[in-house]
Amino acid sequence: MKEKIIVVGGGASGIIAAIAARRNGADVLLLERNDRVGKKILATGNGRCNYTNINLSNTNYHGENPKFTYSALGSFNVDMTISFFERLGITPFVEEGGKVFPMSLQSSSVLDVLRLEMENLKVKVKLNSYVKAIKKDKDFIIELENGEKIKSDKVIIATGGMAMPLSGSDGSGYSLVKALDHTILEPFPGLVQLKLDGKIFKNVKGVKFPGQAKLYSRDKLLLEDFGDILFTDYGISGPPILQITRTALEYLNNKKDIKLKISIIHSKSKEELEDYLNKRFIYMENRTIEEALIGLINKRLIPSILKEINIKRDKKVAHISKKEINNLSEILTNWEFKIIGSKEWKDAQVTAGGVSTKEIDSKTMESKKCKGLYIVGELIDIDGDCGGYNLQWAWSSGYMAGTSASTTL
């Protein structure tokens, strides 16, 4: 028996592609390698599922051609996404920054309603089905790891990238599409913590503070973001760091100059802070510089900061020079670090790189290299900022592919 449409991968983009195709009247078989669908959905938004963002714009997306997203994000936009899920039972709850969560604040709610909808539509789901190869003759032939072969008129491939490999996204989809003559732009982790050069990190790990993270190349500001920043034993983490990681690693991978600057104190400029410190220290002349900084910044940071600018911890404030106050003001507002890499794929939230957008029709998600093959979601060289943008891309690209594939049967 030949299937009409086979969806390979039961993540966000695969599930919604199957639903869209089935709603459009097509028979659909979804193949999932795990013992259940949607494992990665459960991990999103720290288990709360930030499923879209009301502030979305195309500037939130990256890749060789971010404009590739225009059609999909326009045809299944944020309002349509919210409405789609609300009709399935998800009441939207909007948080700071436009992030949209289910009112239940449970990722399982989103997955549950999607599974219920697939059951209601009678989408066929075959679990524990690892796709070993996809071949194209007159029909598509899907070869499973257990030796089974399934024929299909059309295939939607939604296997994800390489982020969170334990969820099933281990990069196997790249070999499937590569065998069908597609170009893969080298994948690298996106939305991931950064490794920094230095010896201070074991002393300051766990210290969290609201600050500004700025990314520079040859003294040119590339990106900046504000929020809670966390020092770790390998470097640095926190939402602002995740937002700049993609660009940082892109520059690093291309051997371009890149550096990170962190503001411990963000409410004052360097000059304003220098003036403030001069006034502050008037009342503390008999204290050591270490004691004089208590109450201004996290106490655990003080020894490392003083060591970095060569001021002895026990030096009396009365003996601190103007040059030393200048250096102190500089490091507190622009502490510079060398980026040496990132954490591993298992720590990444999304994949940067992937199938070249030049080889996919942006209005249908159909491959230009292989008629009847549709490529969606994280597998494509498109990745979004942190805040619901990547799930929105999964919904939009998946819905477009499911609708297009089923319309042209």
C-alpha positions in Angstrom: 0.0 0.0 0.0 1.3 3.5 -0.9 0.8 6.4 1.4 -0.2 9.9 0.1 1.9 11.9 2.5 4.6 10.8 4.9 5.9 13.2 7.5 9.3 12.2 8.9 9.7 13.5 12.4 7.1 14.1 15.1 8.3 17.4 16.6 6.6 20.8 16.4 6.9 21.3 12.6 6.1 17.7 11.8 3.0 17.5 13.9 1.5 20.7 12.6 2.4 19.7 9.0 0.5 16.4 9.5 -2.5 18.3 11.0 -2.6 20.8 8.2 -2.3 18.1 5.5 -5.0 16.0 7.1 -7.4 18.9 7.5 -6.9 19.5 3.8 -8.2 16.0 3.1 -5.0 14.0 2.6 -4.1 10.7 4.1 -1.1 11.2 6.4 1.4 8.9 8.0 3.7 10.4 10.6 6.9 8.5 11.4 8.6 9.2 14.7 11.9 7.6 15.9 11.0 7.9 19.6 8.4 6.0 21.6 6.3 9.2 21.7 5.9 12.4 19.6 6.9 15.9 20.7 9.7 15.2 23.2 11.4 18.5 22.4 8.2 20.5 22.8 8.1 19.4 26.5 11.5 21.0 27.1 10.7 24.4 25.5 10.3 27.5 27.6 11.8 25.8 30.7 8.9 23.3 30.6 6.3 26.0 30.1 6.3 26.2 26.2 6.8 29.7 25.0 5.0 28.9 21.7 5.1 32.3 20.0 5.8 36.0 20.5 3.4 38.9 19.8 6.4 41.2 19.0 7.6 38.9 16.2 9.2 40.5 13.2 11.4 39.1 10.4 14.5 40.7 12.1 14.2 38.0 14.8 15.5 35.4 12.3 18.9 34.6 11.0 20.7 32.5 8.4 22.2 33.1 4.9 18.8 34.6 3.8 16.5 35.6 6.7 14.0 37.0 4.1 13.2 33.4 3.3 10.9 33.4 6.3 8.5 36.1 4.9 6.0 33.9 3.1 5.6 31.2 5.8 5.4 33.7 8.7 2.9 35.7 6.7 0.7 32.8 5.7 0.5 31.3 9.2 1.3 34.3 11.4 1.3 34.9 15.2 -2.5 35.7 15.4 -3.3 32.6 13.4 -1.0 30.5 15.6 -2.7 31.8 18.8 -6.1 31.2 17.3 -5.1 27.7 16.1 -4.0 26.7 19.6 -6.9 28.5 21.3 -9.4 26.4 19.3 -7.5 23.3 20.5 -7.9 24.5 24.1 -4.7 26.5 24.8 -5.6 29.8 26.5 -2.8 32.3 25.7 -0.9 34.0 28.5 1.4 36.9 27.5 4.5 37.6 29.6 7.2 40.3 29.5 8.8 40.7 26.0 5.7 39.5 24.2 6.3 35.8 25.1 3.2 33.7 24.8 2.7 30.7 27.0 -0.3 28.4 27.7 -2.3 29.7 30.7 -1.5 26.4 32.4 2.2 27.2 32.1 2.8 23.5 31.1 4.5 22.4 27.9 2.6 19.2 28.2 -0.7 21.1 27.6 0.5 22.1 24.1 1.6 18.6 23.2 -1.5 17.1 24.6 -3.9 19.2 22.5 -1.8 18.5 19.4 -1.9 14.8 20.0 -5.7 14.9 20.6 -6.1 16.8 17.3 -4.1 14.2 15.4 -6.2 11.4 17.0 -9.4 13.3 16.1 -8.3 13.8 12.5 -7.1 10.1 12.4 -3.5 11.0 11.4 -1.7 7.7 11.4 1.3 7.7 13.7 4.0 5.1 13.6 6.4 5.3 16.6 9.9 3.8 17.1 10.4 4.2 13.4 13.9 5.5 12.5 14.2 6.5 8.9 17.4 5.2 7.5 17.0 6.6 3.9 14.7 8.3 1.5 14.9 7.4 -2.1 13.0 8.9 -5.1 12.1 7.0 -8.2 8.5 7.4 -9.5 7.4 7.3 -5.9 9.3 8.1 -2.7 10.6 5.0 -0.9 11.2 5.4 2.9 13.5 2.8 4.3 13.3 2.2 8.1 16.1 0.9 10.2 14.2 -2.4 10.8 14.3 -3.0 7.0 10.7 -2.0 6.3 10.1 0.0 3.2 7.1 2.3 2.7 6.1 4.1 -0.6 4.6 7.6 -0.6 3.5 10.2 -3.1 5.0 13.0 -1.1 7.4 13.4 1.9 7.6 16.2 4.5 10.9 16.0 6.3 10.8 17.5 9.8 13.6 15.8 11.7 15.0 18.9 13.4 18.6 20.0 13.6 21.2 18.9 16.1 20.2 20.8 19.3 19.0 18.6 22.2 20.0 15.3 20.6 18.4 13.3 23.4 15.0 14.5 22.0 15.9 12.8 18.7 17.4 15.8 16.9 20.8 14.3 16.2 21.4 15.6 12.7 20.2 12.5 10.9 18.0 14.6 8.7 21.0 16.2 7.1 22.2 12.9 5.7 18.6 12.2 4.4 18.4 15.4 2.4 22.0 15.4 1.4 21.4 12.0 -0.3 18.7 13.8 -2.3 21.3 16.3 -3.6 20.8 19.2 -1.1 23.4 21.5 0.2 24.0 21.7 4.0 25.5 24.9 5.5 27.6 23.7 8.4 25.4 23.5 11.5 26.5 25.1 14.8 24.8 25.6 18.2 22.5 28.5 18.6 21.0 29.9 21.8 23.7 28.3 23.9 26.0 29.3 26.7 29.5 30.7 25.9 32.9 29.5 27.0 35.3 32.3 27.9 39.0 32.5 28.3 40.2 33.2 31.9 40.9 31.7 35.3 38.3 33.5 37.4 35.2 31.5 36.6 35.4 28.8 39.2 35.6 31.6 41.8 32.5 33.4 40.5 30.3 30.6 39.2 26.7 31.0 40.3 26.9 34.8 40.6 23.9 36.3 38.8 23.3 40.0 38.1 21.2 42.2 35.8 23.6 43.5 33.2 24.2 44.4 29.6 26.0 42.0 27.2 27.7 43.6 24.2 29.3 41.9 21.2 32.1 43.7 19.4 34.2 43.0 16.3 37.2 45.4 15.7 35.7 47.8 18.2 32.4 47.9 16.3 29.3 47.1 18.3 27.4 44.2 16.6 24.7 43.3 19.2 23.7 44.0 22.7 21.1 42.7 25.1 20.0 43.3 28.7 18.9 40.9 31.3 20.0 38.4 34.0 23.6 37.3 33.3 25.1 34.3 35.1 28.7 33.4 35.5 29.5 29.7 35.3 32.6 27.5 35.8 33.2 27.5 32.0 32.2 31.1 31.2 28.8 32.8 31.0 25.1 32.2 30.5 21.7 33.9 30.8 19.1 35.2 28.3 21.3 38.1 27.0 24.1 35.7 26.3 21.8 33.3 24.4 20.6 36.2 22.3 24.1 37.1 21.1 25.6 33.6 20.8 24.6 32.9 17.2 26.5 36.0 15.9 29.4 35.3 18.3 29.9 31.8 17.1 29.4 32.7 13.4 32.3 35.2 13.8 34.4 32.8 15.8 33.9 29.9 13.2 35.0 32.3 10.4 38.1 33.3 12.4 36.9 36.9 12.7 37.7 39.2 15.6 35.1 38.9 18.3 34.9 39.9 21.9 32.3 40.2 24.7 31.9 43.1 27.0 29.7 42.9 30.2 28.4 45.7 32.3 28.2 44.8 36.0 26.8 48.3 36.6 24.6 49.3 33.8 22.7 52.3 35.3 25.7 54.6 34.9 28.2 55.4 32.2 31.9 54.9 32.9 32.3 58.7 33.5 29.2 58.8 35.8 30.5 55.8 37.7 34.0 57.3 38.1 32.5 60.5 39.5 30.3 58.4 41.9 33.2 56.3 43.1 35.2 59.4 43.9 32.4 60.7 46.1 31.7 57.3 47.6 35.3 56.8 48.7 35.5 60.1 50.5 33.5 58.4 53.3 35.5 55.2 53.3 39.2 56.3 53.4 40.0 54.0 56.2 38.5 50.9 54.5 40.3 48.6 52.2 39.2 48.8 48.6 37.6 45.3 48.9 35.5 46.5 51.9 34.6 49.8 50.1 33.0 47.9 47.2 30.6 45.9 49.4 27.0 46.9 48.7 27.9 48.2 45.3 28.4 44.9 43.5 28.1 41.2 44.4 30.7 40.5 47.1 32.0 37.3 45.4 33.0 39.4 42.3 35.2 41.8 44.2 38.4 39.8 44.5 38.4 38.7 40.9 37.7 42.3 39.6 40.5 43.7 41.7 42.9 41.1 40.6 42.0 41.7 37.0 43.0 45.4 37.3 46.0 44.8 39.6 44.7 46.4 42.8 45.6 44.7 46.0 42.5 43.7 48.0 43.9 45.2 51.2 44.9 48.5 49.7 43.4 51.4 51.7 40.9 53.6 49.8 42.9 56.7 50.8 45.8 55.4 48.7 43.7 54.6 45.6 44.9 56.6 42.6 42.8 58.3 39.9 44.1 55.8 37.4 43.0 52.9 39.5 39.5 54.5 39.9 39.4 54.9 36.2 40.3 51.3 35.7 37.7 50.2 38.2 35.0 52.2 36.5 36.0 50.7 33.1 35.8 47.1 34.2 32.5 47.6 36.1 30.9 49.1 33.0 32.9 47.3 30.2 34.4 44.1 31.5 36.0 42.5 28.4 36.3 38.8 27.7 37.7 36.6 25.0 35.1 34.1 23.6 36.7 30.7 22.9 33.7 28.6 22.1 30.3 27.4 23.4 28.7 24.5 25.3 27.8 21.3 23.5 24.8 20.4 21.3 23.0 18.9 24.3 23.0 22.4 25.9 21.8 24.3 22.8 18.2 25.3 22.3 18.4 25.6 18.5 20.5 24.8 15.5 22.1 27.5 13.3 22.9 26.5 9.7 21.2 23.6 7.8 19.7 23.1 4.4 20.3 26.0 2.1 17.2 28.2 1.6 18.3 28.6 -2.1 17.1 25.0 -2.7 13.6 25.4 -1.1 10.6 27.3 -2.5 9.7 29.8 0.2 6.1 29.9 -0.8 5.5 26.1 -0.4 8.5 24.6 1.5 8.9 22.2 -1.5 12.4 21.3 -2.5 13.7 22.8 -5.8 15.9 19.7 -6.2 13.4 17.0 -5.5 9.8 17.4 -6.5 7.3 16.2 -3.9 9.8 16.6 -1.0 9.1 19.3 1.6 11.7 20.5 4.1 10.6 22.4 7.3 11.6 23.7 10.7 15.0 23.6 12.2 16.4 21.5 9.4 16.5 24.6 7.3 19.2 27.3 7.5 16.9 29.5 9.6 17.1 30.1 13.3 15.4 32.6 15.5 16.1 34.6 18.7 15.2 33.3 22.1 11.6 34.1 23.1 9.2 31.9 21.1 10.5 32.7 17.6 11.8 29.3 16.8 8.6 27.5 17.7 6.7 30.0 15.5 9.0 29.2 12.6 8.3 25.5 13.2 4.5 26.1 13.2 4.6 28.4 10.2 6.9 26.3 8.0 5.2 23.1 8.9 1.7 24.4 8.3 2.7 25.8 4.9 4.3 22.5 3.9 1.3 20.4 5.0 -1.1 22.7 3.2 1.0 22.9 0.0 1.7 19.1 -0.1 -2.0 18.2 0.3 -3.3 20.8 -2.1 -1.3 19.5 -5.0 -2.0 15.7 -4.6 
